[in-house]
């Protein structure tokens, strides 16, 4: 086997063929660069489109509605909470996680596509989902506990894909935990049906049929399998966007038969003010002038009694 140990500029061996090969490789590289077909260009194009900031729906009555653009956030587990059996876990949001086949996508993502949980809490195309009706409810209709609906990605580059899940099998399961897999598909079927249930099991039946408040603690249950959406902080996925948590559909119960922190979600809506991107990041309101005057008067009364 011939192996040239010198550079093509050294006129030894098949130097002419080596020079021609380098010229062809350079031409091929420049041709792909002009057309944007290099792998690094495809990755950059994917990140730019998925990380674009997007506006979430602003709720006027404090409730969720069909057609709202929302973000699904898991509050994580507090590091000083001694009652929790879950390991410490940061807040995270449900996001789209495309595989390597998506690098060659054109104007939108193609199914199937994975999901994961990311620590970035700023709304973007990657983390925005639309509450979609599956029972004929018109847009703007109030969403209620126990009502079936679907989560769909936004229009445009996100591809309008539906959040889906199915029973685990030997051929199909989550990568790390081997639990029930959650992914995105382009066909809306019963596998894409979800429902929101009240987080407290003792009051769950009483809240059935009531409107679902926005930015409140809830459970997201998969209608076919009966398992709740979960973020598993102990299973790490390394993606093109960094280190992320694995997302599955599995109900984790504690000793009191109540769902653990990994199953808790907030359906986050937008903030009407520019102080924060979402309602949960909105700062606490400042005390009014009347409250300030009352506090000043109370301090004066206390000082008089002390004298």
Helices and strands as residue ranges (DSSP letters): H 15-35, H 39-50, E 69-74, E 92-97, G 100-104, E 113-118, E 129-133, E 149-153, G 156-158, E 162-165, E 182-185, G 190-192, E 194-198, E 217-222, E 229-239, E 242-249, G 261-263, E 265-268, H 289-306
